[in-house]
Each structure stands twice: as structure tokens, then as C-alpha cells.
């Protein structure tokens, strides 16, 4: 709370100063009344206006939320939390923000459908001298990396660790000790606590303590997908070095989620369908990503697909998971298949997602089944 008050005060003081400066300048310009003076004034004005720090991060899991929290702790500013269908809309809006000074983009992978516009939008930000840092661990086209590096985007990309661990490693000096715990929770939920940095972080903490914290955090995130204010509150509390159990009612809420998930097991057993190489199911009353692991596990196949309609976008949000023994990179093949059908997709080798136009969903599943042969 103390930190917040100070921040608010500083913000107010800065605002007041800017207004004062503007008034002073206007008076001066009026007196001078020359075009030259006016031009000079305009230039100074636009320079002093850029003060905002924004972080666009993934809202659907603990990696995205934790990344946003660590960026907030290190650099301040506000988070904009998005899912994949909303990713580009958020970026387009941020590009219009004339007060934006630096932008952080976390845990949001690119696909063949989004990558070119992404580069274009970033280029327009760089033209306006907005600093851009892209931190991610999803599979990415090397050509896109080249283009972003050329634009002098600060690229922190490594497919071997989760995004929050990458944020932690890059900005350790600006973070509290507690930040390593937040990063550990993110690594656990992304199945990456066995990676070089992730495993070292987990060793700092008691394994069971880290597991229950990560799980409770995840259930609160998953259960609040339609409550953006709560997700932003989580980001603030984590940035304030809170443990998940210190945030009011998180364990009670997790218990409700556990109950829902146990009902999900019964529903998946009933509604699951299979093809030769995969199990699949349409999900009606929860997120697809919460059900997909049950679809994978209960189908006995190497790939599980769960999809949920997004009425507002006219698409299906699709979650795909692979078993340990699967030797195909799901993220790469889904990227191609989804793009061919007018959607988008991609991600990791054994966990990825896609956005598929509503009428094409069965075509997508059949094509994926064929590709897995
Ligand atoms: Mn992630």
C-alpha cells in the first residue's frame, strides 16, 4: 500500500508540473507569435508527453500473469492482459497511445497469421522511438526474429524456459528476492520446472509449498478469465511480493475450481470422441484449456484436442496437448494447419493452441489427425 501511495503522489506531481509547463509555454508562444516558436513548442510537447510504461501479457495462465507482475515490479506501469484472439487488437490500440514510452510484450507467441502485422505495428512504434521489449518462449519464425532485431526490439527469446523465468533472469537486479518464487510458480504451471534455470529456482523453495502455491494461483487465474479486474488485481498483488495464499480467498476459490474439474472428468468421459491418432471434444461450460488434459489422458491417444466457441469472435478457441511419447512438434504443425484454414495457431511441442473459424473446426481436427500419421 505504501508503495502505491508514493506512486500516485509522484504521478500527480508530474501531471501538475506538465500542466504548469504547458501554461508557461503557451503564454510565451502567444507573446512571440512566430511560426518558429510554435514549431519548437510542438516538438518539446510531444517529447515530454511520452511517459507511459505498458506490458501486454498473456492472461490465461500463471506464466503470463507472473510475467506481467514481474515487469510491473521492475518497471512500474500498467498491464494489459489478453488471450490469443484478443492479442492483435490490444497491440493495435497500444500503437495509437501517444503517451506510450516503453512497451513490454510477454508470453504471447506469434503465428503465420499474426507475425507480419506484428512486425509492422512494432515498426511504427519504433519510428516513434517507443522502446519495445519482447519476452517469449514459443516457437518463432527465425525470419521474424531477424526483422525484430533489425528494428532494435529488445528480444528475450528462449524456448527452454518459461517467460516469467526469462523476465526474472533478465531483470533480476530490479526485482525483489520474492520474484524468484513468482517465477518458480510460473515454471511449474508451464511444465518447465525441470529446465536449467527453472530447476535452480525451484530448489530455493520447498517443492510441495511451491506446487500448492502454483496450483492455487493457476486455479484463480483460470476461474477468473471473465473478470479482467480481478486478473489485474492479481498482477498487482504478485508485484507487491505477495504469496498466492496471502491474497484473500484464493484457497477457497481453488476448492471451487477443483470441484468443477472433478465434474469435468465425468463430462469428458461421456462426451469424448476419438480418431485414429487423437481424442477430441467440444467444451461448453468452461475453458478449453482446463479440459484438454483430461481429453488427452482419458482418450488413451497421444494427442488431445478441446475446443470452445467464442461467440463474440465467431471462432473456436482450441487447446491441444501431446503425451510424453509424442515425437511431433504440435506447435509447428498447428501453426501451418490453422493458417491454411484462415485461423492462426502455434506454441510449444506438446502444448499449443489455435484460433479456428467456426465452420472449419472438423476440417482442422481431421487434418491434424492425418498429419499425426
Ligand atoms: Mn508460457
Boltz pocket constraint, residues with backbone or C-beta under 6 A from the ligand:
constraints:
  - pocket:
      binder: B
      contacts: [[A, 63], [A, 64], [A, 107], [A, 137], [A, 162], [A, 163], [A, 190]]
      max_distance: 6.0
